[in-house]
């Protein structure tokens, strides 16, 4: 699934939770919140500060 990073070692991952896609927000490895909408995520972090991380497959 998708992964974004932001300032202050913020990490946002799109994960499945109870059959729904949600945003798992962590800071420095600690869970901050599961956001069920992009609007809630935008309340926690400025979306313009997030950078998508592309994980390439191993050879």
N, CA, C and O atoms as a GROMACS GRO file, in nm:
protein
  236
    1UNK      N    1   0.084  -0.118   0.000
    1UNK     CA    2   0.000   0.000   0.000
    1UNK      C    3   0.089   0.125   0.000
    1UNK      O    4   0.211   0.116   0.013
    2UNK      N    5   0.027   0.238  -0.014
    2UNK     CA    6   0.098   0.365  -0.027
    2UNK      C    7   0.158   0.410   0.106
    2UNK      O    8   0.108   0.377   0.214
    3UNK      N    9   0.268   0.487   0.094
    3UNK     CA   10   0.337   0.540   0.213
    3UNK      C   11   0.384   0.682   0.183
    3UNK      O   12   0.438   0.709   0.076
    4UNK      N   13   0.361   0.772   0.280
    4UNK     CA   14   0.408   0.910   0.271
    4UNK      C   15   0.484   0.944   0.398
    4UNK      O   16   0.457   0.888   0.504
    5UNK      N   17   0.581   1.035   0.386
    5UNK     CA   18   0.654   1.084   0.503
    5UNK      C   19   0.642   1.235   0.508
    5UNK      O   20   0.620   1.302   0.407
    6UNK      N   21   0.655   1.288   0.630
    6UNK     CA   22   0.643   1.432   0.650
    6UNK      C   23   0.739   1.479   0.757
    6UNK      O   24   0.820   1.401   0.806
    7UNK      N   25   0.730   1.605   0.792
    7UNK     CA   26   0.821   1.662   0.891
    7UNK      C   27   0.804   1.599   1.028
    7UNK      O   28   0.696   1.551   1.063
    8UNK      N   29   0.912   1.598   1.105
    8UNK     CA   30   0.907   1.544   1.241
    8UNK      C   31   0.894   1.393   1.245
    8UNK      O   32   0.835   1.338   1.338
    9UNK      N   33   0.950   1.326   1.143
    9UNK     CA   34   0.944   1.179   1.132
    9UNK      C   35   0.801   1.126   1.130
    9UNK      O   36   0.772   1.018   1.181
   10UNK      N   37   0.713   1.205   1.070
   10UNK     CA   38   0.574   1.164   1.052
   10UNK      C   39   0.568   1.064   0.937
   10UNK      O   40   0.633   1.083   0.834
   11UNK      N   41   0.489   0.960   0.953
   11UNK     CA   42   0.471   0.860   0.849
   11UNK      C   43   0.323   0.829   0.835
   11UNK      O   44   0.253   0.807   0.934
   12UNK      N   45   0.277   0.826   0.712
   12UNK     CA   46   0.137   0.795   0.682
   12UNK      C   47   0.136   0.676   0.587
   12UNK      O   48   0.198   0.680   0.481
   13UNK      N   49   0.065   0.573   0.625
   13UNK     CA   50   0.050   0.455   0.540
   13UNK      C   51  -0.097   0.429   0.517
   13UNK      O   52  -0.180   0.451   0.605
   14UNK      N   53  -0.128   0.382   0.398
   14UNK     CA   54  -0.264   0.340   0.369
   14UNK      C   55  -0.269   0.190   0.400
   14UNK      O   56  -0.196   0.111   0.340
   15UNK      N   57  -0.357   0.151   0.492
   15UNK     CA   58  -0.365   0.013   0.538
   15UNK      C   59  -0.512  -0.032   0.538
   15UNK      O   60  -0.604   0.049   0.529
   16UNK      N   61  -0.531  -0.164   0.547
   16UNK     CA   62  -0.665  -0.220   0.560
   16UNK      C   63  -0.694  -0.241   0.708
   16UNK      O   64  -0.613  -0.300   0.779
   17UNK      N   65  -0.809  -0.194   0.754
   17UNK     CA   66  -0.852  -0.210   0.892
   17UNK      C   67  -1.000  -0.244   0.891
   17UNK      O   68  -1.083  -0.162   0.849
   18UNK      N   69  -1.033  -0.362   0.936
   18UNK     CA   70  -1.173  -0.408   0.937
   18UNK      C   71  -1.235  -0.401   0.798
   18UNK      O   72  -1.352  -0.365   0.783
   19UNK      N   73  -1.156  -0.435   0.696
   19UNK     CA   74  -1.207  -0.438   0.560
   19UNK      C   75  -1.216  -0.304   0.491
   19UNK      O   76  -1.264  -0.295   0.378
   20UNK      N   77  -1.168  -0.197   0.557
   20UNK     CA   78  -1.171  -0.062   0.499
   20UNK      C   79  -1.029  -0.009   0.486
   20UNK      O   80  -0.942  -0.039   0.567
   21UNK      N   81  -1.007   0.070   0.382
   21UNK     CA   82  -0.877   0.136   0.368
   21UNK      C   83  -0.878   0.262   0.455
   21UNK      O   84  -0.967   0.346   0.444
   22UNK      N   85  -0.778   0.272   0.541
   22UNK     CA   86  -0.765   0.389   0.629
   22UNK      C   87  -0.621   0.437   0.624
   22UNK      O   88  -0.533   0.368   0.573
   23UNK      N   89  -0.598   0.556   0.677
   23UNK     CA   90  -0.464   0.611   0.686
   23UNK      C   91  -0.412   0.590   0.828
   23UNK      O   92  -0.472   0.639   0.924
   24UNK      N   93  -0.301   0.519   0.840
   24UNK     CA   94  -0.237   0.496   0.970
   24UNK      C   95  -0.129   0.602   0.986
   24UNK      O   96  -0.033   0.605   0.908
   25UNK      N   97  -0.144   0.688   1.085
   25UNK     CA   98  -0.050   0.798   1.107
   25UNK      C   99   0.037   0.764   1.227
   25UNK      O  100  -0.013   0.738   1.336
   26UNK      N  101   0.169   0.766   1.206
   26UNK     CA  102   0.263   0.742   1.314
   26UNK      C  103   0.365   0.855   1.318
   26UNK      O  104   0.394   0.919   1.216
   27UNK      N  105   0.417   0.879   1.435
   27UNK     CA  106   0.526   0.977   1.453
   27UNK      C  107   0.632   0.912   1.540
   27UNK      O  108   0.606   0.870   1.653
   28UNK      N  109   0.753   0.905   1.483
   28UNK     CA  110   0.867   0.842   1.552
   28UNK      C  111   0.835   0.699   1.595
   28UNK      O  112   0.880   0.654   1.700
   29UNK      N  113   0.757   0.629   1.514
   29UNK     CA  114   0.725   0.490   1.540
   29UNK      C  115   0.605   0.466   1.630
   29UNK      O  116   0.566   0.351   1.650
   30UNK      N  117   0.546   0.572   1.683
   30UNK     CA  118   0.430   0.559   1.772
   30UNK      C  119   0.302   0.595   1.697
   30UNK      O  120   0.299   0.692   1.621
   31UNK      N  121   0.199   0.516   1.718
   31UNK     CA  122   0.070   0.540   1.653
   31UNK      C  123   0.010   0.671   1.702
   31UNK      O  124   0.000   0.696   1.823
   32UNK      N  125  -0.030   0.754   1.608
   32UNK     CA  126  -0.099   0.878   1.639
   32UNK      C  127  -0.250   0.857   1.625
   32UNK      O  128  -0.327   0.887   1.716
   33UNK      N  129  -0.290   0.804   1.508
   33UNK     CA  130  -0.433   0.786   1.483
   33UNK      C  131  -0.455   0.708   1.354
   33UNK      O  132  -0.371   0.710   1.264
   34UNK      N  133  -0.568   0.638   1.347
   34UNK     CA  134  -0.618   0.582   1.222
   34UNK      C  135  -0.720   0.680   1.168
   34UNK      O  136  -0.822   0.704   1.232
   35UNK      N  137  -0.694   0.738   1.052
   35UNK     CA  138  -0.785   0.835   0.992
   35UNK      C  139  -0.871   0.766   0.888
   35UNK      O  140  -0.819   0.702   0.797
   36UNK      N  141  -1.001   0.779   0.901
   36UNK     CA  142  -1.093   0.714   0.810
   36UNK      C  143  -1.127   0.801   0.689
   36UNK      O  144  -1.198   0.757   0.599
   37UNK      N  145  -1.077   0.924   0.686
   37UNK     CA  146  -1.102   1.012   0.572
   37UNK      C  147  -0.981   1.103   0.550
   37UNK      O  148  -0.903   1.130   0.641
   38UNK      N  149  -0.969   1.150   0.427
   38UNK     CA  150  -0.862   1.243   0.394
   38UNK      C  151  -0.882   1.376   0.466
   38UNK      O  152  -0.785   1.447   0.493
   39UNK      N  153  -1.006   1.409   0.496
   39UNK     CA  154  -1.036   1.534   0.567
   39UNK      C  155  -0.979   1.530   0.709
   39UNK      O  156  -0.924   1.628   0.758
   40UNK      N  157  -0.993   1.416   0.775
   40UNK     CA  158  -0.938   1.401   0.910
   40UNK      C  159  -0.785   1.405   0.904
   40UNK      O  160  -0.722   1.466   0.990
   41UNK      N  161  -0.726   1.341   0.804
   41UNK     CA  162  -0.581   1.343   0.788
   41UNK      C  163  -0.532   1.487   0.770
   41UNK      O  164  -0.429   1.525   0.825
   42UNK      N  165  -0.606   1.566   0.692
   42UNK     CA  166  -0.568   1.706   0.668
   42UNK      C  167  -0.576   1.790   0.795
   42UNK      O  168  -0.508   1.892   0.805
   43UNK      N  169  -0.656   1.748   0.892
   43UNK     CA  170  -0.662   1.819   1.020
   43UNK      C  171  -0.536   1.793   1.103
   43UNK      O  172  -0.497   1.876   1.185
   44UNK      N  173  -0.472   1.678   1.081
   44UNK     CA  174  -0.352   1.642   1.158
   44UNK      C  175  -0.223   1.695   1.095
   44UNK      O  176  -0.129   1.731   1.166
   45UNK      N  177  -0.219   1.700   0.963
   45UNK     CA  178  -0.096   1.736   0.894
   45UNK      C  179  -0.131   1.812   0.766
   45UNK      O  180  -0.232   1.785   0.703
   46UNK      N  181  -0.047   1.908   0.729
   46UNK     CA  182  -0.063   1.979   0.603
   46UNK      C  183  -0.028   1.881   0.491
   46UNK      O  184   0.087   1.837   0.482
   47UNK      N  185  -0.124   1.848   0.407
   47UNK     CA  186  -0.102   1.749   0.304
   47UNK      C  187   0.009   1.789   0.206
   47UNK      O  188   0.071   1.702   0.145
   48UNK      N  189   0.034   1.917   0.191
   48UNK     CA  190   0.140   1.964   0.102
   48UNK      C  191   0.278   1.928   0.154
   48UNK      O  192   0.375   1.928   0.078
   49UNK      N  193   0.290   1.899   0.284
   49UNK     CA  194   0.418   1.861   0.343
   49UNK      C  195   0.452   1.714   0.325
   49UNK      O  196   0.565   1.672   0.350
   50UNK      N  197   0.355   1.634   0.280
   50UNK     CA  198   0.378   1.491   0.266
   50UNK      C  199   0.446   1.460   0.133
   50UNK      O  200   0.414   1.519   0.030
   51UNK      N  201   0.540   1.365   0.138
   51UNK     CA  202   0.612   1.320   0.019
   51UNK      C  203   0.591   1.170   0.007
   51UNK      O  204   0.615   1.096   0.102
   52UNK      N  205   0.546   1.124  -0.111
   52UNK     CA  206   0.522   0.981  -0.131
   52UNK      C  207   0.655   0.908  -0.145
   52UNK      O  208   0.746   0.954  -0.213
   53UNK      N  209   0.663   0.792  -0.080
   53UNK     CA  210   0.780   0.706  -0.088
   53UNK      C  211   0.745   0.589  -0.178
   53UNK      O  212   0.650   0.516  -0.153
   54UNK      N  213   0.823   0.574  -0.284
   54UNK     CA  214   0.802   0.463  -0.378
   54UNK      C  215   0.898   0.350  -0.340
   54UNK      O  216   1.019   0.367  -0.344
   55UNK      N  217   0.841   0.236  -0.303
   55UNK     CA  218   0.924   0.122  -0.266
   55UNK      C  219   0.942   0.034  -0.388
   55UNK      O  220   0.845  -0.022  -0.440
   56UNK      N  221   1.065   0.023  -0.435
   56UNK     CA  222   1.096  -0.055  -0.553
   56UNK      C  223   1.113  -0.202  -0.514
   56UNK      O  224   1.162  -0.232  -0.405
   57UNK      N  225   1.074  -0.292  -0.603
   57UNK     CA  226   1.092  -0.434  -0.572
   57UNK      C  227   1.240  -0.471  -0.568
   57UNK      O  228   1.322  -0.413  -0.640
   58UNK      N  229   1.273  -0.568  -0.485
   58UNK     CA  230   1.412  -0.614  -0.476
   58UNK      C  231   1.443  -0.698  -0.597
   58UNK      O  232   1.354  -0.761  -0.656
   59UNK      N  233   1.570  -0.699  -0.635
   59UNK     CA  234   1.612  -0.780  -0.751
   59UNK      C  235   1.637  -0.922  -0.712
   59UNK      O  236   1.673  -1.004  -0.796
   0.00000   0.00000   0.00000
